[in-house]
């Protein structure tokens, strides 16, 4: 009886384990990409900020939605913001007044499946969407890669790292609260489930960061409860010079910029000043 009881417990546990594993494997993109697909209602206009609204065609009945916020004073320097895995452009609205203090053009874009951008997100599609945004921005503003600064937040940092590898002449790369790779994150969160072995989208940042030559700034909060700051330490260690690291004693994952605005922005200015000396 005891043997039969133990066998039943084992089989029940195994069935539950396999159910969870199969659910994660078959729904991994739904668990990773958490867009708001709503039509955008709140825009920079609500903040009294001038902007341009663009929908860039990427295929039949598919387009990428972006905002371009011109600098107050004419400049070619342009920051492209790569957002994280949740929300849409509306959720980045609060960042605009802070980033405008840098006096550069700013571009925010939604990946496929986010906000008014059509289609479905995937690692490959996120890279293509970023390339589409960059190509449009360069043509529209008549600028070059050397005028571009990439700022990638969380998952957006992974996209920015890949695209910086493809555009080696960009002015700077800023990585905010990003992970070493998606399999590493999966292993940390599900250590007893081998999700890291079957991840479709991998975002292997640690393997890519060493190939980037442009100046790099790594930002992270020690209080981040979503992605541990040790991921940024590993990325920084692997990156080649020139590079800078700034760890904040306070600040959440989602609002690092707004909770440390002056220090955050000054770190960016310092990175750019070092290029001029």
N, C-alpha and C positions, 0 to 999 in steps of 0.2 A: 504493500500500500504506500509506504513512504517513498519507495523508488518511483512508483507511478505518479505520485504527487509531485515529486521533484522534476520528473520528465514533463509533466503538464506545465509547471511553472517555467521551465526552460523554453518550451515551445511557445508559450504565451509571450514571454519576454522577447524571444527571437522575432515573433510575428510583429510585435509592437515596434521593435528596433527597425526591421525591414520596412515597415509602413512609413515611419518617420524618414528613413533614408530615401526611399523612393519618392516621397512627397517633396523633399528638399531638392533632389536631383531633377525631377520633372518640372518643378516650379522655380528653379533657381533664378531665372531672369525676372520673374514676378517678385521675388523676394529682394532682388538687388535693385532694380529700377522702380522707384516709387513716385511716378510723375503725377502732377495735377494737370489734367487735360482740359481744364476749363478755358473758356474764352477769356482773354486778358481784359480786365475792366479798369484796374488801377495802373496808371502809367506815370512817368516822370512829370507829366503835366500837373498832376495833383500836388507835386512838390514845388511847382513853379519853375521847373527845369526844362529847358528846350531840348528836344531830342528828335531823332528821325526814326520812323517805324518802317521796317523792311521785311518782306517775305521773299526769300530767295528760292527759286525753283531748283529742285534736285532730281526731278524725274516726273513722269506722268502723274498729275494730281498729288504731288508731294512737294513740300516746301519747308524751309527753315525760317523761323521767326527770330528777328534780332532787333535790338535797340542800339542806336549809335548816339552817344551824348557828346557833342563837340566841346572842346575846351573853351574856356572864356577868352583866352588869348590864343591866337592862331599858332598852331604847332603841328609838326608831323608825328611827334611821339604819341603812340596809341597803345593803350592797355586793353588786351582782350581777356575777359573774365570767363573762366571755365567753371561752371557751378557744379554742385554735388549731385547726389542721386535722387534727391527729393524735390517736390514742388514744381515751380516754373518761374518765369521772369518776375512775376509779381512778388515772389518771396525774396527777390534780390533788390527790390525797390529801395529798401532801407539803407542799402550800402552806397547808393549813388552820391548822396551829399558828402559822405566821408571821402570817397575816392576822387570826387571832383576837386578836393583840396590839393591833389597832386598836379593840377593844371596840365592835363593831357586828355586827348580824346579817349573815350571809354566805349567798349563794345560788350554788350551782354547778349548771349544767344541761348535759345532753348534747343536741346538735342531733340532728335526725332521722337515723337510720342509725348513730348512735354509741352504743355500750354497749347499754343496754336501751331506748333510744328507737327507735321503729320508723320505717319509711319510708326515703326516700332524700334525701340532702343536695343542696341547690342554693342559690344566692344568695337566691332568693325564699323558700325554705323556712327557711333560717337566720333571716331576718328575722321570719318568722311564728312560729318557735319562740321567739325572744327575746320577742316581744310576748305570747305565751302565758305565758311564765315571769313576765314583769312583771305581767301582769293577775292571775295567781294570787297572786303575792307580795303585791301591794297589798291584795287582798281578804283573804288569809289573816292578814296582820299588821295589817290596818286602818291602812294608811299611805297617803301620797300621793307623787306624783312628787318633791316637794321633799325627801322623806326618802331618795331613791335616789341611789346613787353607782354609776356604771358603770365597770368595769375590764375593758378589752379587751386580750387578748394576741394579737399576731401577726394571723392572720386574724380572731380575735375582736375585735380593734380595729376592723376594717372593719365588722363587724356593729354594734359599739357606736356607731360614728360615725353610721351610718344611723339607728339607733334613737334616738340623742340628738337628731337632727334632728326626729324625730316627738314627742319629749318634751322640749320646750324648758325646762321648769321643774325638771329634775333638779338635784340639789345640785352634782354635779361629774362630770367625765368624765376618766378616766385611760387613756392610750393607751401600751401597752407593746410596743415593737418591731414597729410596723405599717408597711405599705407605702403608697405614694401611690396606686397602682391596680394591679390584676392585670395589665392589658396592659403596664404599665411593667416589672413583674417578669418577664413572659414575654419581653419584648424584651431585657432584661438577660441572661437565661439562654439564650435562643435567638436571638441577633442576626441570624443568617442565615436564619431561618425566620419568616415573618410570622404567628406564632401570635397576636400582639397584635391583629391585624386581625380575627381570627375567634373571639375569646374569647366564650363564652356568658355566663359569670359574670364581671363586670368589677370590681365593688367600687371605684367611682370616688371614693376617699376625698379626694383633693385638691380635687375639685369641691364636696364636701359640707362639709368642715371649716370653711370660712369662714362658714357659716350658723349655727353653734352659739354661743349666747350664754353658756352656763354656764361656770364656771371650769374650766380644762383643764390637765392635767399630762401632759407628754410625756416618756417614759422610753426610753432605748436605750443599748446598749453599743457602744463604738467597736470592740470585738473581735467583733461579731456577724458570722458568716460565712454566715448564711442570708438575712437582709435587711440591707442596708447602712444604717448609721445616717443617711446623707444623706436617706433617705426621710423620716425623722422631722424632720430640719431643714427640709425643704420643707413638711411638714404644719404645723410650728410657725410658719414664716414666713407661711403663708396664714391661719392661725387669728387670730381677733380677741381682744382682751383681754377678760377676764383670762386669762392663760396663763402657764405655767411650763415650763421645759425643764431636764431633768437628763440629761446624758450621762455614762455610767460608763466609766472607763478600763479596767475589767476586767468580765468576765461573758459567759457564753454566751447564745445566743438562747433556749434552752429554760429556763435556770435563772437568769435575771437577778435575780429576787427573792431566791432562796435564797443566791445568791453575794454579794449586797449588801444583806442583809436590813435592817439597822439604818438605813442611808441611804435605802433605798427606802421604808420605812415612815415615816420622819421627813418625807420629801418629801410624802407623802400628808397627814400631820398638819398640816404647814405650810400646804398648800393649803386645808385646811378651817379652820384658825385665821384665815387671812386673810379668810375670809368673815365671821367674827364680829367683826372690828375695824372 
